[in-house]
Amino acid sequence: MIAMAPTIDDLSGDFPDASNGARWQMLSDAVMGGVSAGQMTRTVIAQRPAIRMQGAVSLENNGGFLQIALDLAPGGAAFDASGFAGIALDVWGNGEDYGLHLRTANLSRPWQSYRMSFAAGPSWQEIRFPFQDFASHRTDLPFDAHLLRRIGIVAIGRAFTADVAVGGLRFFTARS
């Protein structure tokens, strides 16, 4: 049996503030010379409040990503998520594949993360991402839930039109 645990963001705050006290941010490959362009908005999709990322992912100039990201604690401090089994995401999208990227306080380079991919279909769905299933990206450090710092929903790696929305984000625990 899986029990839902603390909310990361229920979208009850004033945009771009999250209910955990941190703020949503929009990032793109422009920080490294890429030309991908997108926007983050607060909207309602199918009667549900959402944080929506829309844009064009381009591979030009060695680019290739758009991201909406949320720190787990104000100021980017580490959050001890070791009491949880993973993250549950309420998501809606345009049928494309996206990534859920996690960063921990012990990662020092911006390209390092722990990743899982998912398809975001045109109706709201809950997707659960167990911590044990995340793959390390450009790091040899094992994932440490004691040091979880940031969550990103990412359109990455190929040229396409991104349109993905988050309607809720929370931790879950596994109970026997």
C-alpha positions as CSV (number, residue, x, y, z in Angstrom):
1,M,0.0,0.0,0.0
2,I,1.3,3.5,-0.9
3,A,0.3,6.4,1.3
4,M,0.5,10.0,0.2
5,A,2.8,12.2,2.2
6,P,3.8,15.9,2.4
7,T,2.9,18.2,-0.4
8,I,5.7,19.9,-2.3
9,D,3.3,22.2,-4.2
10,D,-0.5,22.1,-4.4
11,L,-0.6,25.3,-6.4
12,S,-2.4,27.2,-3.7
13,G,0.2,30.0,-3.6
14,D,0.5,33.1,-5.7
15,F,2.4,32.4,-8.9
16,P,5.4,31.7,-9.0
17,D,5.4,30.9,-5.3
18,A,4.9,27.2,-4.3
19,S,3.1,26.0,-1.2
20,N,6.5,24.8,0.2
21,G,7.7,28.4,0.4
22,A,10.1,28.2,-2.6
23,R,9.5,29.7,-6.1
24,W,9.1,28.1,-9.5
25,Q,11.8,29.1,-12.0
26,M,11.9,28.9,-15.8
27,L,15.3,27.9,-17.3
28,S,16.6,27.3,-20.8
29,D,19.7,26.5,-22.7
30,A,20.2,30.2,-23.4
31,V,22.3,30.3,-20.2
32,M,24.9,28.4,-22.2
33,G,24.4,29.9,-25.7
34,G,21.4,27.8,-26.9
35,V,18.4,29.3,-28.6
36,S,15.5,27.3,-27.1
37,A,12.7,29.6,-26.0
38,G,9.8,29.1,-23.7
39,Q,7.6,30.5,-21.0
40,M,6.1,29.4,-17.7
41,T,2.6,30.5,-16.8
42,R,0.0,29.9,-14.2
43,T,-3.2,28.7,-15.9
44,V,-6.2,26.3,-15.5
45,I,-6.4,23.2,-17.6
46,A,-9.5,21.0,-17.5
47,Q,-10.7,22.8,-14.4
48,R,-7.4,22.3,-12.6
49,P,-4.8,25.0,-11.6
50,A,-1.5,24.3,-13.2
51,I,2.1,25.6,-13.8
52,R,2.5,25.3,-17.5
53,M,5.8,25.2,-19.6
54,Q,5.4,25.9,-23.3
55,G,8.1,26.6,-25.9
56,A,10.4,25.4,-28.6
57,V,13.3,23.2,-27.8
58,S,16.1,23.8,-30.3
59,L,19.4,21.9,-30.8
60,E,21.1,24.9,-32.4
61,N,24.2,26.3,-30.8
62,N,24.7,23.1,-28.8
63,G,21.4,23.8,-26.9
64,G,18.5,21.5,-26.3
65,F,16.4,22.1,-23.2
66,L,13.7,24.0,-21.4
67,Q,13.0,23.5,-17.7
68,I,10.7,24.5,-14.9
69,A,12.4,23.9,-11.5
70,L,11.5,24.2,-7.9
71,D,13.7,24.1,-4.9
72,L,12.5,21.9,-2.0
73,A,13.3,24.5,0.6
74,P,13.5,28.3,0.4
75,G,17.0,29.4,-0.5
76,G,17.9,26.1,-2.1
77,A,18.8,24.3,1.1
78,A,18.9,20.5,1.2
79,F,15.7,18.7,2.2
80,D,15.8,15.4,3.9
81,A,13.5,13.2,1.8
82,S,14.9,9.9,3.2
83,G,11.6,9.0,4.8
84,F,9.9,8.9,1.4
85,A,9.9,6.4,-1.4
86,G,9.6,8.9,-4.2
87,I,7.8,11.8,-5.8
88,A,4.3,11.8,-7.3
89,L,3.6,14.3,-10.1
90,D,0.2,15.3,-11.4
91,V,0.9,16.1,-15.1
92,W,-0.8,17.0,-18.3
93,G,0.9,17.5,-21.7
94,N,1.0,17.2,-25.5
95,G,1.9,13.6,-25.7
96,E,5.7,14.2,-25.7
97,D,8.3,12.7,-23.5
98,Y,9.8,14.8,-20.7
99,G,12.2,14.3,-17.8
100,L,11.9,14.6,-14.1
101,H,15.4,15.7,-12.9
102,L,16.5,15.7,-9.3
103,R,19.5,17.6,-7.9
104,T,21.1,17.0,-4.5
105,A,23.3,19.3,-2.4
106,N,26.4,17.2,-3.1
107,L,26.2,17.8,-6.9
108,S,28.6,20.6,-7.9
109,R,28.1,20.9,-11.7
110,P,24.9,22.2,-13.3
111,W,24.7,19.3,-15.8
112,Q,24.7,16.6,-13.0
113,S,21.4,15.2,-11.9
114,Y,19.3,12.0,-11.3
115,R,16.8,11.4,-14.1
116,M,13.7,9.6,-15.1
117,S,11.6,10.1,-18.3
118,F,7.8,10.2,-18.6
119,A,5.2,10.7,-21.3
120,A,2.7,13.6,-20.6
121,G,-0.6,12.8,-22.2
122,P,-3.5,15.1,-23.0
123,S,-5.4,14.3,-19.8
124,W,-4.4,14.7,-16.1
125,Q,-2.5,11.7,-14.7
126,E,-0.6,11.0,-11.6
127,I,2.9,9.5,-12.2
128,R,5.0,8.1,-9.3
129,F,8.7,8.2,-9.5
130,P,10.4,5.9,-7.0
131,F,13.8,7.3,-5.9
132,Q,15.4,3.9,-6.5
133,D,14.6,4.1,-10.2
134,F,16.4,7.4,-11.0
135,A,19.5,7.1,-13.1
136,S,22.6,9.1,-12.4
137,H,23.6,11.6,-15.1
138,R,27.2,12.7,-15.4
139,T,28.0,11.8,-11.8
140,D,29.3,8.8,-10.0
141,L,27.7,9.8,-6.7
142,P,24.8,7.6,-5.7
143,F,21.5,9.3,-5.1
144,D,21.1,10.5,-1.5
145,A,17.6,11.4,-0.5
146,H,18.9,13.1,2.7
147,L,20.4,15.8,0.4
148,L,17.5,16.4,-2.1
149,R,17.6,20.0,-3.2
150,R,15.7,20.7,-6.4
151,I,13.1,19.1,-8.8
152,G,13.0,20.0,-12.5
153,I,10.5,19.1,-15.2
154,V,12.5,19.2,-18.4
155,A,12.0,19.2,-22.1
156,I,15.4,18.0,-23.4
157,G,17.5,16.4,-26.0
158,R,15.7,16.8,-29.3
159,A,14.0,19.6,-31.2
160,F,10.3,19.7,-30.5
161,T,7.4,21.8,-29.2
162,A,7.1,21.5,-25.4
163,D,3.8,21.9,-23.7
164,V,3.6,20.3,-20.2
165,A,1.8,21.3,-17.0
166,V,2.1,20.4,-13.4
167,G,-1.1,20.2,-11.3
168,G,0.5,19.0,-8.0
169,L,3.7,17.6,-6.7
170,R,4.2,15.6,-3.5
171,F,6.3,12.9,-1.9
172,F,4.9,9.4,-1.3
173,T,5.8,6.6,1.1
174,A,5.5,2.9,0.7
175,R,3.8,1.1,3.6
176,S,3.6,-2.6,3.9
